[in-house]
Amino acid sequence: MKSKLSFFFLAFFTLNLVAQLPTNTLVGYHENWYNIKLSQIHKNYNVVCLAFAVPKTGSTSDMKYNIPAGYTGTSAQKKTSFMADIDALHADGKKVILSIGGATGPVQLTNDNEKNEFISSINSILAEYSYKMDGIDLDFETTSLAFGSSWTISAPSAGQTRVVDAVKSIMSTYKAQTGNKLLLLMAPEVVYVQGGLSNWGVTNANGGAYLPIIDGLRNELDLLSVQLYNTGGTSGGAFAWNGQVYYDGTPEFALAMTETLIKGFTCVQGKGVFSGLPASKLTFALPASTAPNAAGTGYLSTTEVCNAVKYFKGEITKPAGYSYTMGTNYTDLKGLMTWSINEDSYATSGVYSFADNYPCAFPAGTLTSELPTDDNQQVGFVYPNPVKQGEYIMLSQRVAIGYLVNSKGLVVGQYVNVDKIATESLSTGLYTFVSGDGSFKIIVN
């Protein structure tokens, strides 16, 4: 009996080992100037960005990363404890990313010497931690994007080209050292991406200046999380693909800005055409709370986050009051990103409301250990099949332990001592019910 289930999950794990990022992601930034250890992070965060690697004093290209403040003892003790916590995250199937830059750590590669210094210093950080960091995240802001005004997407400035070349070099070294692809994430602000649609933005704020970097690394890019916050609320706003302006702090902003990245757009002032990215490389990137350190503007309540994601994916009809209408369902939206893990915890006294809300928007969870089985289970069939949303899936007899797996290979439900399964929270599609005696296909429509 166990051999059938073991074979199923051997195949399941093999598939998931091939995928670099979890099928659905909850990306959180871990601020190293606060005291939360990696071992204290909410379990739903499955991509942890270590914030930040920043330039050393007096430099804009020689990078360093400090172990988070929560780790104490000698330097060697801190490092040992920190790396053990990274190992524990890996054991749970999570990814650890080195985030570079941030608002107070501007990176500038103004010549080839600085480019080479940047490459060498990032390679050194990755090597210092025994290549346990799975990727890098480009969180370039403020003067990091000061590339002048003559760039276009097809003809980047020398500074933009140096960034692209540096990242490719770092990725190449990591692959040579580990045999694995270095994950590449980016978390630009709206003004540096969709800002290419704004004449004011291009003229006054380096609008769109991230676009040549994204375009130059689109084949290497694993995840883009454009920050859907700090655009000024009702006093700011940003243009979307349809020529309309939307304001952060509203579900419409998240919908419109993200669909703009998928559809692609033509920038103003001859900056060129940005070809869209698949939804599978995008997240909704939102503040974790209303705390001042989380974001100035852009917060959405947990209910608004859940509804906006479900509408974007086509799992619910357009919510009442929404002014933006989705014409296409993007079922493969990758996940959520938030600033930050620390603010999610501090703002709610450790409750982690953003992380707790994640399964509402992305209910599928990944398996991180072998599932228990029961040799005495004798499940013959399930009915009705197909089953309509809201109806129960009836089992032929009571099951001690069973699991419902969606078409992406993710476990969406664990059931103990049941003879029926509610479907009201399930999306339409194909599922597999797995127990110790075998597996059965189920269609929900």
C-alpha positions in Angstrom: 0.0 0.0 0.0 2.7 2.5 0.9 4.6 1.8 -2.3 1.9 3.5 -4.4 1.9 6.6 -2.3 5.7 6.6 -2.1 5.9 6.4 -5.9 3.5 9.3 -6.2 5.4 11.5 -3.9 8.8 10.5 -5.4 7.5 11.9 -8.6 6.1 15.0 -6.8 9.4 15.8 -5.1 11.3 15.2 -8.3 9.2 17.8 -10.1 9.6 20.3 -7.2 13.4 19.9 -7.1 13.5 21.0 -10.8 11.7 24.2 -10.0 13.9 26.9 -8.5 11.2 29.0 -6.8 8.1 27.6 -5.1 5.1 27.3 -7.4 3.4 30.1 -5.4 5.6 32.5 -3.5 5.3 34.7 -0.5 8.4 36.9 -0.7 9.3 38.8 2.5 12.2 41.2 3.2 14.1 40.4 6.4 15.7 43.6 7.8 19.1 42.9 9.3 19.0 45.9 11.5 16.2 44.4 13.6 16.3 41.4 16.0 14.1 38.8 14.4 16.1 35.7 13.6 15.5 33.7 10.5 14.3 30.9 12.7 11.5 33.2 14.0 10.0 34.0 10.6 6.4 33.0 9.9 6.2 29.7 8.2 4.3 31.0 5.2 7.3 33.1 3.9 8.9 30.8 1.4 11.2 33.3 -0.2 13.3 35.3 2.3 15.2 38.3 1.0 18.1 39.3 3.2 18.0 43.1 3.3 20.4 44.5 2.5 23.8 44.1 0.9 25.0 47.8 0.8 28.1 49.6 -0.3 30.9 50.0 2.2 31.5 53.5 3.6 32.9 55.7 0.9 32.0 53.4 -2.0 29.0 52.9 -4.3 30.2 49.5 -5.6 32.1 47.6 -2.9 29.3 45.7 -1.2 29.0 44.2 2.3 26.3 42.3 4.2 25.9 42.3 8.0 24.5 39.4 9.9 21.1 40.4 11.4 21.1 42.1 14.8 19.2 39.2 16.5 22.3 37.0 16.3 24.6 37.4 19.3 28.0 36.1 20.5 31.4 36.2 18.7 31.5 36.7 15.0 32.1 33.0 14.5 29.1 32.1 16.7 26.8 34.6 14.9 27.8 33.2 11.5 27.3 29.6 12.7 23.9 30.3 14.1 22.9 32.3 11.0 23.9 29.6 8.6 22.2 27.0 10.6 19.0 28.9 10.3 19.5 29.2 6.5 19.9 25.4 6.4 16.6 25.0 8.3 14.8 27.3 5.8 16.2 25.1 3.0 15.0 22.0 4.8 11.5 23.4 4.6 11.8 24.0 0.9 12.3 27.8 1.2 14.7 30.0 -0.7 17.1 32.6 0.8 18.0 35.6 -1.4 20.6 38.3 -1.0 18.9 41.7 -1.6 21.2 44.4 -2.9 20.8 48.2 -2.4 17.6 49.5 -0.9 16.6 53.2 -0.4 19.7 54.0 1.7 22.3 51.9 -0.1 22.6 53.4 -3.6 24.7 51.4 -6.0 26.5 53.1 -8.9 28.8 51.5 -11.4 30.2 54.5 -13.2 33.1 52.8 -14.8 34.5 49.3 -15.4 36.6 49.3 -12.3 33.5 49.9 -10.2 31.6 47.2 -12.1 34.4 44.7 -11.4 34.5 45.7 -7.8 30.8 45.2 -7.5 31.1 41.7 -9.1 34.0 40.7 -6.9 32.3 41.9 -3.7 29.0 40.1 -4.4 30.8 37.0 -5.3 32.8 37.2 -2.1 29.6 37.5 0.0 28.1 34.5 -1.7 31.3 32.5 -1.1 31.6 33.7 2.5 28.2 32.1 3.3 29.2 28.9 1.4 26.8 29.6 -1.5 23.8 29.0 0.8 22.1 32.0 -0.6 20.0 30.9 -3.5 19.8 34.1 -5.4 20.2 37.9 -5.6 17.6 40.6 -5.6 18.2 44.0 -7.3 16.5 46.5 -5.1 18.0 49.6 -6.7 16.4 52.9 -5.8 17.1 56.7 -5.8 20.5 57.6 -7.2 21.1 53.9 -8.2 18.9 54.8 -11.2 20.7 58.0 -12.2 21.5 56.8 -15.7 21.1 60.2 -17.5 18.4 61.0 -20.0 19.8 59.5 -23.3 19.0 55.9 -22.7 16.4 53.8 -24.5 15.3 50.2 -23.9 17.1 49.1 -27.1 20.1 51.3 -26.5 20.8 51.4 -22.7 23.2 53.8 -21.1 26.7 52.6 -20.2 25.6 52.4 -16.5 22.6 50.2 -17.3 24.7 48.0 -19.4 27.3 47.6 -16.6 24.5 46.5 -14.2 23.3 43.8 -16.8 26.8 42.6 -17.4 27.7 42.5 -13.7 24.6 40.4 -12.9 25.4 38.0 -15.7 28.9 37.6 -14.5 27.8 36.9 -10.9 25.3 34.3 -12.1 28.0 32.6 -14.2 30.4 32.4 -11.3 27.7 31.0 -9.0 26.8 28.3 -11.6 30.4 27.4 -12.0 30.8 27.1 -8.2 27.6 25.3 -7.4 26.2 23.8 -10.6 22.9 25.6 -9.9 21.3 28.7 -11.4 21.5 31.7 -9.2 17.9 33.0 -8.8 17.4 36.5 -10.0 14.7 38.8 -8.4 14.1 42.5 -8.8 12.0 44.9 -6.8 11.9 48.3 -8.5 9.6 51.2 -7.6 6.7 52.0 -10.0 8.3 55.2 -11.2 11.3 53.3 -12.6 9.1 50.9 -14.5 5.6 52.1 -15.4 7.0 55.6 -15.0 8.2 55.2 -18.6 4.5 56.0 -19.5 4.7 59.4 -17.8 6.3 62.5 -19.4 6.7 64.1 -16.0 8.3 60.9 -14.7 10.8 60.5 -17.5 11.8 64.2 -17.4 12.0 64.6 -13.7 12.5 61.3 -11.9 14.4 58.9 -14.2 11.1 57.4 -15.1 11.4 54.0 -16.7 15.1 53.7 -16.0 14.8 50.1 -14.8 13.3 48.9 -18.0 16.6 48.4 -20.0 17.9 46.4 -17.0 14.7 44.2 -16.9 14.8 43.8 -20.6 18.5 43.0 -20.7 18.0 40.3 -18.0 14.6 39.0 -19.0 16.0 35.5 -19.8 17.7 35.3 -16.5 14.9 36.9 -14.4 12.9 34.6 -12.1 10.7 37.1 -10.3 9.7 40.8 -10.7 8.0 42.5 -7.8 7.3 46.1 -8.7 6.6 48.0 -5.4 2.9 48.8 -5.5 3.4 51.5 -2.8 5.0 54.9 -2.1 3.7 56.5 -5.3 2.0 59.2 -3.2 -1.5 57.9 -2.8 -4.2 60.2 -4.2 -1.6 62.9 -4.7 0.5 60.8 -6.9 -0.5 57.9 -9.1 0.8 56.2 -12.2 -0.2 55.5 -15.8 -1.3 52.0 -16.8 -1.3 50.4 -20.3 -4.7 51.8 -21.0 -3.7 55.5 -20.6 -5.5 55.8 -17.3 -4.0 56.9 -14.0 -4.4 54.8 -10.9 -3.5 55.4 -7.3 -1.7 53.2 -4.8 -3.7 52.1 -1.8 -6.5 50.8 -4.0 -7.1 47.3 -5.5 -7.3 48.9 -8.9 -3.7 50.0 -8.7 -2.5 46.5 -8.1 -4.6 45.1 -10.9 -3.7 47.8 -13.5 0.0 48.1 -12.7 0.5 44.3 -12.8 -1.5 43.8 -16.0 0.6 46.6 -17.6 3.7 44.5 -17.0 2.1 41.6 -18.7 0.7 43.5 -21.7 3.8 45.6 -22.2 3.8 49.2 -23.3 5.4 51.9 -25.4 7.2 54.5 -23.4 6.9 58.2 -24.0 9.7 60.4 -25.3 11.0 57.7 -27.6 12.3 55.5 -24.8 11.2 52.4 -26.6 8.8 49.5 -26.3 8.8 47.2 -23.3 7.6 43.7 -24.1 5.5 42.1 -21.4 6.4 39.4 -19.0 4.4 36.3 -18.1 2.3 36.4 -14.9 4.3 33.5 -13.7 7.2 35.9 -13.1 5.2 38.6 -11.3 3.9 39.2 -7.8 1.6 41.7 -6.1 4.1 43.6 -4.0 2.4 45.4 -1.1 3.1 46.8 2.4 2.7 44.4 5.3 1.0 47.0 7.5 0.2 50.7 8.0 3.3 51.2 10.2 5.4 54.1 9.0 8.4 51.9 8.4 6.4 49.6 6.1 5.4 52.2 3.6 4.1 55.8 3.4 1.2 54.9 1.1 -0.1 51.8 -0.7 -1.5 49.6 2.1 -4.4 47.2 1.3 -6.4 45.4 4.0 -6.1 41.6 4.1 -9.6 41.3 2.5 -8.6 43.7 -0.3 -5.4 41.8 -1.0 -7.3 38.4 -1.2 -10.1 39.7 -3.4 -7.7 41.6 -5.8 -5.6 38.5 -6.3 -8.6 36.2 -6.8 -10.1 38.6 -9.3 -6.8 38.9 -11.1 -6.6 35.1 -11.4 -10.3 34.8 -12.4 -11.3 32.9 -9.3 -14.1 35.3 -8.4 -16.2 37.8 -10.4 -15.4 41.5 -10.3 -15.9 42.8 -6.7 -18.4 45.5 -6.1 -16.9 49.0 -6.4 -14.0 48.1 -8.6 -13.4 50.5 -11.4 -10.9 48.4 -13.2 -12.1 45.4 -15.3 -10.0 42.4 -16.0 -10.3 41.2 -19.6 -8.1 38.1 -19.1 -7.6 35.7 -16.2 -4.0 35.3 -15.1 -4.2 32.0 -13.3 -0.4 31.7 -13.0 0.3 34.9 -11.0 3.4 33.9 -9.0 2.5 35.2 -5.6 2.8 38.1 -3.1 5.8 40.2 -1.9 5.8 42.4 1.1 7.9 44.9 2.9 8.6 43.5 5.3 8.7 40.4 7.4 9.8 42.6 10.3 7.0 45.1 9.9 4.5 42.3 9.5 5.5 41.1 12.9 6.1 44.3 14.8 2.9 46.1 13.6 0.7 43.3 14.9 2.8 42.2 18.0 4.0 39.0 16.2 0.6 38.1 14.7 1.9 38.3 11.1 -1.4 39.4 9.5 0.0 39.6 6.0 1.6 36.1 6.1 -1.5 34.7 7.8 -3.6 36.0 5.0 -1.5 34.5 2.2 -3.4 31.2 1.9 -6.6 33.2 1.2 -5.0 34.5 -2.0 -2.9 31.4 -2.7 -4.4 28.5 -0.9 -2.1 25.8 -2.3 0.7 24.8 0.1 3.9 22.8 -0.8 4.9 19.6 0.8 8.2 19.8 2.8 8.4 16.4 4.3 7.1 12.8 3.6 3.4 12.6 4.2 2.1 10.0 6.7 0.3 6.9 5.3 -2.1 4.3 6.7 -1.9 0.7 5.4 -5.5 0.1 6.5 -7.1 2.6 4.2 -9.3 1.1 1.6 -10.7 3.9 -0.6 -12.6 2.6 -3.6 -13.9 5.7 -5.3 -15.2 9.3 -4.9 -18.5 10.7 -6.1 -20.0 12.7 -7.7 -17.3 13.1 -10.2 -17.2 15.7 -11.7 -18.4 17.7 -8.7 -19.8 21.2 -8.7 -18.3 24.0 -6.5 -20.2 24.0 -3.2 -21.1 20.3 -3.3 -19.3 17.7 -1.2 -17.0 15.1 -2.6 -18.2 11.9 -1.0 -15.7 9.0 -0.3 -16.8 5.4 -0.4 -15.7 5.0 3.2 -14.0 7.0 6.0 -10.4 7.8 5.4 -7.9 8.2 8.2 -5.4 10.4 6.2 -5.9 11.8 2.8 -4.6 14.7 0.6 -6.0 16.7 -2.2 -3.4 17.8 -4.8 -4.1 20.3 -7.6 -2.9 20.1 -11.2 0.3 22.0 -10.3 1.3 19.3 -7.9 0.6 21.3 -4.8 -1.3 20.0 -1.8 -4.4 22.1 -1.2 -5.9 20.1 1.6 -5.1 17.6 4.3 -8.0 15.5 5.6 -8.0 13.4 8.8 -10.8 10.9 9.6 -13.2 12.1 6.9 -15.8 10.6 4.6 -16.5 13.8 2.6 -14.6 16.9 1.4 -16.1 20.4 1.0 -15.4 22.1 -2.3 -16.6 25.6 -1.7 -13.0 26.9 -1.3 -11.6 25.0 -4.3 -11.1 26.6 -7.7 -12.4 24.8 -10.8 -10.0 22.3 -12.3 -8.5 18.8 -11.9 -7.4 17.4 -8.6 -6.0 14.2 -7.3 -7.2 12.7 -4.0 -4.3 10.7 -2.5 -4.5 8.1 0.3 -2.5 5.2 1.5 -4.3 2.9 -1.0 -3.9 4.9 -4.1 -4.9 8.1 -5.9 -8.1 9.1 -7.8 -8.7 12.0 -10.2 -11.5 14.5 -9.3 -12.9 17.3 -11.5 -14.4 20.4 -9.9 -16.5 22.5 -12.2 
